[in-house]
Amino acid sequence: MEKFIERFIFLSRWLMAPFYLGLVIALMVLLYKFGIELWHFVSHASAFDESDTILGILALVDLTFTGSLVIIVIFSGYENFVSKIDAEGHADWPEWMTKVDFSGLKQKLLASIVAISAIALLKAFMNLDRGVDEKELTWLVIIHIVFVISGIVLAWTDRLSEKSH
């Protein structure tokens, strides 16, 4: 009975596979949004001033960071929780993709979230002359600081747990 339960629990990890496939579809939606944003940016570039140009670039960078975040979750999550990916025969396979453990995954996720938060904050600062709400700006700063502090605490606790092992 114990062996059956353990086998059943072990096989249940495959229930996560549809989540990762869903994230691949979400990545395609993000690519679509990136294409729309890029088209808008390029087609209106001649009418942009310096601030609009920087904001357009930041929007593209923001979408790129978000896509990278989704890729990290897909590969690392699948590798850690479902099954190993056979990288043989893929000369351009990034080495990190098969070496990120759960702790590394958390750190990469939080680092990506901090970067995305920083871009949102930078966009708000770039729009100060266009009447950005002071309350909204305050919340963006607070949220960013919370993400940064969370990242530092997470890295510190992971380092402490590594030392204890």
Residue pairs with C-beta under 8 A, 6 or more apart in sequence:
13 81
13 82
13 83
14 82
14 83
16 77
16 78
16 81
16 82
17 78
17 82
19 77
20 74
20 77
20 78
20 82
23 70
23 73
23 74
24 74
26 70
27 67
27 70
27 71
27 74
30 63
30 66
30 67
30 70
31 67
33 63
34 60
34 63
34 64
34 67
37 56
37 59
37 60
37 63
38 60
40 56
41 56
41 57
41 59
41 60
45 53
45 56
48 56
51 126
51 127
51 129
54 126
55 123
55 126
55 127
58 119
58 122
58 123
58 126
59 123
61 119
62 116
62 119
62 120
62 123
65 112
65 115
65 116
65 119
66 112
66 116
68 112
69 109
69 112
69 113
69 116
72 100
72 105
72 108
72 109
72 112
73 105
73 109
75 85
75 97
75 100
76 97
76 100
76 104
76 105
76 108
77 105
78 85
79 85
79 97
79 98
79 100
80 100
80 101
80 102
80 105
84 98
85 97
85 98
87 93
87 97
87 98
100 108
103 158
103 161
106 154
106 158
107 151
107 154
107 155
107 158
110 147
110 150
110 151
110 154
111 151
113 147
114 144
114 147
114 148
114 151
117 140
117 143
117 144
117 147
118 144
120 140
120 144
121 140
121 141
121 144
124 132
124 136
124 137
124 140
125 137
128 137
